[in-house]
Amino acid sequence: MNFRKSGYIHDVDRLIEQTSVEQVLAHYGKPLPDKSTGEHRMQCVFNEACIDSQYGNLTIRLDDPVNRIYCHSCQVRGNLLTLIHGLEHHRPPEGGRLRGDEFKAAVAKLKDIAGLPANEAASTSTSQSRATTSFNPMPQARTEATPHPAVPASGPLPPTPKLTNTPLHRHEKEAARALADLYQDLVTDVSQMSPEAARYVRTRPWMTPELMQKWGVGWIPGNGRSLFRKNYLVYTHRN
Ligand SMILES: [Zn+2]
């Protein structure tokens, strides 16, 4: 990888500083810190072995955006992007540090969480994106409205989304259409699920593999098709 010393890295640093731990944890449905300073503890997001060995082994330093996270079991450390990578993929960054595609994917996700337009995610950013950067200080605000840039940009703005409910298999984006049959990838064998998902299914004896397949219920495996919601047990809605 070879990032130019452009506005890109500078903007990423700013984004990391300005996006709160709460926003990220809320995005993934994780328990939020009950304070704004000091340390927050949670289960390790990088290695399942850590989760089994001890509860609350990942420390999040709430006032240190640079040395933000540290796992006392597997020793993975990093910043908010590293945390996002772990929440997405449930494994440490390759080679111990976020680089290249893993780095870019985490940045794209961070922008998504911060409410920035997705089409800026992969671009090398300029001063324009700085002007259009807007943040929701409270995670709850994300559900109320799609944030709009406070300052009109000189470049083209994304069109206002139409309020229609298009079935995935007719979606205008190919990537979305390709997800329409994602239910076929769902794991219904408890021995192949994450411990949490397996526990959920095992405590519901009526959830047999046959019924789960029939109704499109199962655990999303960590393959490339399901980057957006890994490690979830999902119920499919077909239309
Ligand atoms: Zn760990």
Residues whose N, C-alpha, C, O or C-beta is under 5 A from the ligand:
A	BS01	ZN	C44 F46 N47 C50 C71 S73 C74 Q75
